[in-house]
Amino acid sequence: MPGVFGGTLDERTCDVDKLGRFLESDADKARAWSTVLGMDTSNIKTYAATLTAANLAADTRVLEHGFAAGELVPRETVLQRGSAVLVDARGVPRVDCYSGNPLRNPTIQTDETFVGTPWPDFNESTVVIVEPAAVDVTEFVLVDVADGNEFVRPTGSTGEADLTANSATDSVEETTEPAAPSPTASPAPITRELNMVGLVDVNSPVSAEISGDDNELIFEFDASPGAMLQLAVTNNRASVGGVSIDLRRDGQRLDFFRVPAGASESVNLTLDHESGGRYEVIVTDGPAAFDFVISSEIQDDAGQGRDAGADFADALEIESGSQVAGHLAGLDLADTYVLDLQGAPALVMTAQANRESGRAGFELEMVGERIEFFRVNPADEVIYELLFGPDDDGLLEIYVTKAPAKYEFVIDLVPQDDGGSGGDAPAELADALQVEADGGISGEVGQRDAADYYLFDAPSDDFTLSVDVAPDVAPDADSRV
């Protein structure tokens, strides 16, 4: 969308090469710079080459990271309209060209106010935060700050490859998918003094101190899809105050708890197969010295080393007779399995829920048709039996829902043996199963197996046909010949 960023046609506003050389000459600053933007120092030059130079078209709020006394110094700030920045392929400012400092989007909080001396035309109601585009863009439409005309700057360039808007073969709307992101006004300035500690490793203990005075420590970690996470925090006995712990992702609070001095607390969070990514542990209050560790273990649904997906496309394949165990909690709200029926068998499903579990829900479907739904109470077991028909030769879908739940189930498929055929007798007269008239014939029918048809040659003009129904069949069952 034109108007988000400006620039000057064919004029370079940021020297990416100079930035790269500067960081190469100072290993500590390079390490801090790359930590903020989530990469290894070896990738700085490659990453910088993907950035696009632009000028801000509005006063823009960012989280800027300086470097002092060997430490990162994050600071919520507003960059003035016209400031030169480098933006990533989704339109988010990542580097302040004036200082070379790395940038991130700020975290919106309540009860915030702007501080500092404003420039003459500053208006807090017009300050924006640039929201990322849904996908990477290939070019940006910039507004020339000299004459107000639009021009096109390819992604990853700094002015040397600019095109005037009317020189492009296609219109801006046709060539830019999606358009550069539109900024959104944010009424949430910041007063907190931040300390972005950086990226920490899962399964590795971390020790830190917070000085109080409304300070805030931000730790980031990368979680794998389908992980079972535990955040355990211990506040030192010698701490003066307690600490508040906020677990977030993309600005969304996932959990919050407090740890008094001398105490320990922990929370668990289970991720589904789509919830991997970067998370934040935000520590406030104090003053306090504390330790924490983020434990991570990948789910092992059905013994296959990952989380069973929430729908058919990401389902796990299981086999008859295999014991399936799984786990639902947190962000993981459903597990899906598929089983090849291999004919028209009789099904016996035994499902259990753990004693500490919630009520697990089990739903059976075929091609979008719900066959059955039942719940299993904690520490309980349900046995479900079903007779399939000849049209049910395909995949059976098993959906487990109603988190939190720790569950187990096993499905046994028992082939029918109608008339000794090793399978199901056909449900249509035209396809009837040929049998001998001088022996006993046994079979099963009912539920989804609507009928069994047999064909035999009459042994004589006068013969007797006897039909017996199993004694365990319900008295009101429709048993007819």
N, C-alpha and C positions, 0 to 999 in steps of 0.2 A: 504494500500500500504506500503510495507516494506520501511524503510528509513526515514519515517517521525519522528519517535521517536526511542530512544535507551534505554538501561537499562543493568542490570547485572542479569543473570539468577539466580533465587532463592535468590536474595539479595534485601532487603527492602530499598528503598531510601527515603520514606516519611512516617512519623509517623502520621497517620490520627487520632488515638486515642489521642495522645498528643495534636494535634490541637484542637480537640473537648473539651478536659479538659481545655485548655488555654482559649478558648472563653467562656466556662461556668463560668470561674472565673472572667470575666470582662464583665459586661452587656453592657457597652457603646461600647466596641470594637465588641462585638457579634452583636449588633444592626447595627453598621456601616458595618461590614463584610457581614451580611445577606442582607442589603440594596443594596449593589453593585451587588450581585448575584440574587436579586429579590425573596427573600423568607422571611418567618417569622423566628424569632430566634428559635422557637420551632422545626423547621425542619432542623437545621444545621447538627446535627448528622446523620439524615437519608440521607440528601443530600451528606454529605462527604463520606458516605459508598458506594455511587454509583460511586465515582471518582477512576481513575486508575493512579497509579504511573508510571512515565516514565521520561526519560532524553531527552532533546531537541537534535535533530540531526542536527540542523542548528541554526544560530543566528536568534532569533525570536522576532518580534516586538509585544508588548502588551501594554495595558493600565493598569498599576499597581496602586493599591489604598493603600496608607499608612494611618497612623492615627497619628495626632499631635494636641495638644491643644484641644482635644475633637472633632476634625473635621476630615472628610475624606480629604485626600490629593491625588488626582489622578495625575499620571505622566506618560506621554508617555515614554516608555523605550524599550531597546533591551536587552533581556536575552541572555547571551552567550551560544553558543553551549555546550551541556553537562549539563546545568542547570537542576536540578530536579524539576518537576512540577507534579501537579495532573490534569488530563484531564477528561472532561465529556464524556458521552456516544457517542458523535458525534466527539470526537477527539480534542476539543478546550481546550487549557490550561486555567484552572480556579483558580489555587492556585500555588504561588511560594513556594516551600517546604522550601527554606532557610529562608524566612521571615514570611511565613504564610499569606502574603498579598493576597487578592483576585485579580483576573485578568479578564479583558474583552478585546475583540478585539478593536483595535484603529479605529478612524475615519480618513479616507484618506482626506487630504486637499491639496490645491494647494500651490506652492511656499514654500515648506518645505525643511529644511536642518537638518542633524544630528549635535548634539552638544555634548560636553563632550570629555573625553580622551578615544580613542579607544584602545582595546587590540591588541596585535601584529598582529594577522591574520585577523583582522576585515576588511570586504569588504562590503560596503553598497549595492553593486549590488547583493549580495547573501543573504541579509536579507529577511526573509519570514514572511508572516502572515498565520496562519493556518485557512483555510476555513472549516466550519463544513460539515460533511457528510450529505447526504440527509435524512438518518434515523439513529436511534440508532444502534450501532454495539455491538456484543456480546463478541468480543475479539480483541486484537491488536497484530499485528506482529511487534516485536521489534528487533532491531539489538544489539547484545551483544557488549558492548563497549570494552570488554576484548579480544574477539577473532574474532569479525565480523560476527559470525554465527547468524542466525535468531532463535527466539523462540517466543512462543505464551503466552500472558498474558491475562487472562480473564478480562472482564470489571468489575470494582469494586474491584479489588485486587491490592496489593502493592508488590507482589513478592513471596508470600507464595504458590501460586497455579500455578506457571509457568510450561509450557510444552515445551520440545524441539520440533522444527518444525517437525522432522521425527517421533515423538512419537504420534502425533495426528492421529486419525483414518482417517480423510479426509485431503485433501490438504488445505492450508490456503485459497486459492481462493474459495474452496467449502464451507468452514465453516464460513467465514466472509462475511456477506452481510449487507450493502456494505462494501468494504474495508476501512481501516482507511483513512481519507481524505488526499489528497495530498497537501502539502503546495504550495502556489503561491508567487513568488517574488514580493515584493512591493517596488517601487522606491520612496515612499512617507513618509520619516521621518517627525518628528514633531519639531516645535520650540515653539508652544504656551504653556503657562502655563495654565493648566486646573483646573477647580473646579467642580467636579462632585457632584452636590448638592444632587442628589438622586431622589427617587420616590416621586411624589406628587399625590394628589388625585384630580380627576375631580370634578367639581362643588364646589371647595374649593379655596378661594382666597389665593394667595401667594405673599409675599413681599420679595424683595431682593435688593442687591446693587452690582454694578460691578465697579471695581476701575479703569478701563481703562488699559493702558499699554499693550494692546493686550491680555488681559485676556479673558477667555471664561467660561461662566456658562452653565452647561448641566443639564437640568431637564428632568426626564422621567415620563411618565404616561401610564397607561394601558387603552386602548379604547375597548369597546365592539363591536362585529360585528353588522353592520347596524346602528352605531351611527351617529347622526348629531352633529358634533363638532363645537364649536366656540372658538377661542383663542383670548381673548381681553386683550390688554396691555395698561397700562397707565404709562407714564413717568412723574415723579414728576416735578413740576414747578422749584424746587430748583436744579435740576440736571444740571451739567455743560455741559454734552454732550448728544447726542441721543443714542438710542440703536437699534441694528439690531437684528431681530428675524428670526430664521431659523427653520422651522418645518420639521422634517425628520422621516423616518422610514427605518431601515436597511441600513443606509447610503444614501438613496435616498431623495433628496430634494423635498418636496411637496408644500412648499410655503415659501416666503421670503418677509419681509417688514421692513421698518424703522419707528421708532417713535421718533420724535424730543422732546426735553425737553418741558414739559407742555402740551403735546398732548396725544391723545388716538387713537389707531387703533385696528382693529379686522379683522380676516379672518375666513371663514367658510370652513369646510371640511366634506363631507358626505362619510361614509364608506359603502361598500357593505357587504353582509353576510359572506364574506371570509376575510375581511380586519381588523378584530380585532387583538389586540396584543399591543406590546410596541412601543411607539412613543417618540421622543425627541424634546424638545424645547431648542434650543441653542441660548444663548444671548451673543452678542459681543459689542464692542465699549465702550461708556461711557466716563468718570465716570458718574454714574447715579444711582438714587434710583428709583425703578419701582415696579409696582404691575401687576399681571396678574391672570386670571382665565380661566380655560378650562371648558367650559360648554358642557354637554353631554346629549343628548336626543335620545332615540332609535326610529327609524322610525316605523311608524304604518301603513304600506301599507295595504289597504283594511280592516283597523281596526283590524288587527290580531296580532299587537304587535311586528312585526319584518319586516325586509326588504324582499320584494319578490325577490327570486333568479334570477340569470341571465339566467338560462336555465331550461329545463323541469324538471330535477331531483329535483330542489329546488323551484318549482313553488308553488304559493298559490292557493288553490281551492276557487272558488267563485261560487255564485248561481245566477240564473236568477233573475233580478229585484233588485239586491243589488247594492248600490252606492259604487264605488271603487275610492279611492283617494290615490295618491302616489307621490313620490318625487324622482327625479334623479338629481345628481350633484356629483362633485368631483370624487371619486373612484367608485361610484355607477352609472354604465353606462347603465344598462338594468334591467327591472322588468318583471317577467313572471307570468302569471295567467293561470289556466285551468278551463274549464266549461264543465260539462256533458251535451251533447245535448239532451239526452233522447228522441230519435226518430229523425224524420226529420222535424224540425220546421221551421218557419219563424223567422229570427233574425232581431232585430232592435237595433243597437248600437248607443248611443249618447255619443260623446267624446268631452271634453273641455280642454283647456289649460289656466292656470292662466295668468293674464295680465302681470305679471313680468316674465313669463316663456319664455323659448325658444320654438322652433317649435317641439312639441312632435310627435314622429313617432309611429304608431300603425300597427302591422303586425299580421294577422290571419293565423294560420296554422292548418293542420290536418295531423298527421302521416308524418311529414316532408314536406308536400306539401303546398306551399304558396297559400293562397286563395285570400288575399287582403293586400295591404299596402297603407296607406294614412297618411298625416300629418295634424296636427291641429295648426294653427297659434295662437300666444298669444291673449287672450281675445276672441277667436273664438270658434265656435261649429260646429262639423261635425256630420251628421246623416247618418249612413250607414245601408243599408238593404240588406238582402240576404236570398234566399229561398234554403234550404238544400234538398238533395235527400235521397232516402231510404238507400243508402250505407254510409251515413254520421252519423251513430249511434255510437258515441264515444266521445272522449274528444277534445274540441276546445281549441287551444293554443293561448293565446294573449300575444304578446311581445311588451312592451313599450320601446322605445329607444330615442336617440337623446337628451342627457343631455346637458345643464341643463333644467329641466322641472318640473313644478308642474302641475299635470294633474288629471282629474276626468273622469270616464266613467261609464255607466250603460248599461247592455245588457239584453234586454227582449226577451225571447224565447216564441213565440206564436205558439201553436200546430196547424198544418193544420187540416182541417175538410173536406177533399175531399169526396164528395158524402154523407156527414153526418156520416162518419165513425169514426170521432175523430182522424184521422191521415192522412198520405199521401197515395194516391192511388198508387198501384204498377207501376213500370216502365216497366214491361214485360207483354205481353199478357197472358202468362201461369199463371200469378198470378193476373189477372185482378180482380178488385173489383166488386162484384155482386151488382147490384142496381135494383130498380123497374122501370118499363118503364112508369108508369103513373104519375110521379112527376118531379119537377124540380131538377136538379143536379147542384151543384156549386163546384168549386175547384180552385186550384192555380197550375201553372206550370211555369217553367223557371229557369234560372241560373243553379244551381247544381241539380235542380229537372227537369230532361230532359224530362220526359213524365209521363202522367197519363193514365192508361188503366181501362176501365169499361166494364162490361159484363151484358147484360140484355136480357130477352126473348121478342122477337118481339110480340107486342100485336095482330097484324094481318098481312095479306100479304101486306097491304097498310097502311103505317104510315108516319108521318112527324117528322123529327129530326131537331130542331132549336138550333143553337149555337150562343151565344152572348158573345162578348169580352168586358171587362170593358172599360169604356171610357178613363180611365187614362193610358191605355197601350200605349206605343209608337207606332206611326203610322207605323213604319217599322218593328214592331215585327212580328215574324213568328208565326201566329195564324192559325193553320190548324187542320182539323179533318180528 
